[in-house]
Amino acid sequence: MRIAWLGKKSPFCGNVSYGLAVTEALKERGHGISFIHFDTPERFDRAEPDQESSGNLEPEVALPYLMKSQMYTIPSPRASRELRESLERFQPDLVHASLTLSPLDFRLPELCQQLGVPLVATFHPPFDAGLRNITAGGQQLTYQLYASSLAKFDRVVVFSELQAELLIRLGVAKNTLAVIPNGVDPNIWR
């Protein structure tokens, strides 16, 4: 299976670790991965196929950005077009978006629908149902902003039942959500 993975490679955070670990595991299982992320395009200018990956194309695409931080990225005006062109060129069987990345997150459902490609997301924003402070208010706002877009994804992975319950209350269909708790690879952390 060919998977276009939209994720982060920098600046370092849990989302970066998640994306790198999952895509490496997918490659080990024989899947072709096209990693799309925000970076300086000159560093990753339209990568060529990796000849040593048993025939799987593994291009990496760097989308241009105006500002990038651990929390969010503001894409350059041409990033949306480059994302579309990359997906058209790769012709993936599946697009996976490791959210939240940028305002492009909200365009993905329409884009993937136009291309006829299933869209899966892992929704990473922090969540703490017990907090009653400004941080919790920011978390709630993020969930409210994303809910209508997440409702258009084919599947959305969240890490807890509480997250799923909140998204259901915000309009995401229960059968769209998959609860997969964060795990630890015991082969790495022993």
C-alpha positions in Angstrom: 0.0 0.0 0.0 1.2 3.5 -0.8 0.6 6.0 2.0 1.0 9.7 1.8 1.9 10.8 5.4 1.5 14.5 6.3 3.4 15.1 9.4 6.2 16.9 11.1 9.9 16.4 11.2 10.8 19.6 13.1 10.8 21.4 15.5 11.0 18.3 17.7 7.9 17.3 19.6 5.8 14.2 20.4 4.1 14.6 17.0 7.5 14.3 15.3 8.4 11.1 17.3 4.9 9.6 16.5 5.2 10.2 12.8 8.7 8.9 12.4 8.0 5.8 14.5 4.8 4.9 12.7 6.2 5.5 9.2 9.2 3.5 10.0 7.0 0.6 11.2 4.9 0.9 8.0 8.0 0.7 5.8 9.2 -2.4 7.7 5.8 -4.0 6.8 6.4 -3.3 3.1 4.3 -0.1 2.6 5.5 2.7 0.4 5.6 6.0 2.3 5.6 9.5 0.8 6.4 11.9 3.7 5.0 15.4 3.2 6.0 18.0 5.8 6.9 21.7 6.1 10.5 22.5 5.6 12.8 24.6 3.5 12.1 23.2 0.0 15.7 23.6 -1.2 16.7 20.8 1.3 14.2 18.3 -0.1 13.6 19.4 -3.6 11.3 16.7 -5.1 13.2 13.6 -4.0 13.9 10.7 -6.4 12.7 7.2 -5.7 14.8 5.3 -3.1 16.4 2.5 -5.2 17.1 0.4 -2.1 13.5 0.2 -0.7 12.5 -3.0 -2.6 10.7 -1.1 -5.3 8.7 1.2 -3.0 8.9 4.9 -3.9 9.6 6.9 -0.8 9.7 10.5 -1.9 9.8 13.3 0.7 8.2 16.6 -0.1 8.9 19.8 1.8 6.0 22.3 1.7 7.0 26.0 1.9 6.0 27.9 5.0 5.9 31.4 6.3 6.2 30.5 10.0 6.7 27.2 11.8 6.5 26.4 15.5 5.9 23.3 17.7 2.2 24.1 17.9 1.3 25.3 14.4 2.6 26.2 10.9 1.5 29.0 8.6 2.0 27.7 5.1 3.2 29.9 2.2 0.6 30.8 -0.4 1.9 28.1 -2.8 1.9 25.2 -0.2 -1.7 24.2 -1.0 -0.9 23.8 -4.7 2.3 21.9 -4.0 0.4 19.5 -1.7 -2.2 18.8 -4.4 0.5 18.3 -7.0 2.4 15.9 -4.7 -0.7 13.8 -4.0 -1.5 13.7 -7.7 2.0 12.6 -8.5 2.2 10.0 -5.8 -1.3 8.5 -6.3 -1.4 7.1 -2.8 -3.9 4.5 -1.7 -4.4 6.4 1.6 -3.6 9.8 3.0 -2.8 10.1 6.7 -2.5 13.5 8.4 -0.9 13.8 11.7 -2.9 16.8 13.0 -2.5 19.6 14.0 -0.2 21.1 11.4 -1.5 24.1 9.6 -4.6 25.7 8.0 -4.1 23.1 5.2 -5.7 20.6 7.6 -9.1 22.1 6.9 -8.6 21.6 3.1 -7.6 18.0 3.2 -11.1 16.4 3.3 -12.2 18.3 0.1 -8.8 17.6 -1.6 -8.8 13.9 -0.9 -12.4 13.6 -1.9 -11.6 15.2 -5.3 -8.7 12.8 -5.7 -10.7 9.8 -4.6 -8.3 8.9 -1.8 -9.4 7.9 1.7 -8.3 10.3 4.4 -7.3 9.3 8.0 -6.1 11.6 10.7 -4.5 11.3 14.1 -5.7 14.2 16.1 -2.9 15.1 18.5 -3.9 18.3 20.4 -3.5 18.1 24.2 -6.5 17.2 26.1 -7.3 17.3 29.8 -10.9 17.1 30.8 -10.1 18.0 34.4 -8.4 21.4 33.8 -10.5 24.5 34.4 -8.1 27.2 33.3 -7.0 29.2 30.3 -5.0 26.2 29.0 -8.2 24.1 29.0 -10.0 26.9 27.3 -7.5 26.8 24.5 -7.8 23.0 24.2 -11.5 23.3 24.0 -11.3 25.9 21.3 -9.0 23.7 19.2 -11.4 20.8 19.4 -14.3 23.1 18.5 -12.4 24.6 15.5 -11.4 21.2 14.2 -14.6 19.2 14.8 -16.5 20.2 11.6 -13.5 19.3 9.5 -12.8 16.1 11.3 -16.4 15.0 10.6 -15.4 14.9 6.9 -12.4 12.6 7.4 -12.9 8.8 6.7 -11.3 7.9 10.1 -9.9 9.9 13.0 -7.6 8.4 15.6 -7.7 9.8 19.1 -5.9 8.6 22.2 -8.7 8.4 24.8 -12.4 7.7 25.2 -12.8 11.2 26.7 -11.4 12.8 23.5 -13.8 10.7 21.4 -16.8 11.6 23.6 -16.0 15.3 23.2 -15.7 15.1 19.5 -18.9 13.1 19.2 -20.7 15.9 21.2 -19.1 18.4 18.7 -20.6 16.5 15.7 -18.0 13.9 14.6 -19.8 10.6 14.0 -18.9 7.8 16.4 -18.0 5.4 13.6 -15.5 7.9 12.3 -13.5 7.8 15.5 -10.9 5.1 16.5 -9.6 5.2 20.0 -6.0 3.9 20.1 -4.2 4.8 23.3 -0.6 6.0 23.1 1.7 3.1 23.4 5.4 2.4 24.0 7.5 0.2 21.9 9.2 -2.2 24.4 11.9 -3.0 21.9 13.1 0.6 22.0 12.4 1.5 25.7 13.8 -1.4 27.7 
